Amino acid sequence: QVQLGESGGGLVQAGDSLRLSCAASGQTFSIYRMGWFRRAPGKQRELVAAITSGGITNYAGSVKGRFTISRDNAKNTVYLQMNSLKPEDTAVYYCAAGDPRSVPEYGYWGQGTQVTVSS
């Protein structure tokens, strides 16, 4: 059983930066696809950024150029560096992990961390 724990959320002003961290328990972290999702009030959850076991990244168009996902397999941790934050980035951010050998694509989820960006 993989457990994920997010940290780093908070209340910031537009233009500020935050770095979210997601620490994973488990022994096979290095093979997982890792993703950051977010759910804004009244909206569906969306994929913000993803990184494969090989380090290939993908971003939602709304965050590309501002957010960076990275992973440190030695620390079983994935990060989301968020720069130039906008009020529209306000959401609960979730870390997710997917075993490429299993379905669904993301089978493990963290509890979420709140990010609030004021104007």
Secondary structure, 3 states (H helix, E strand, C coil): CCCEEEECCEEEECCCCEEEEEEECCCCHHHCEEEEEEECCCCCCEEEEEECCCCCEEECCCCECCEEEEEEHHHCEEEEEECCCCHHHCEEEEEEEECCCCCCCCCEECCCEEEEEEC
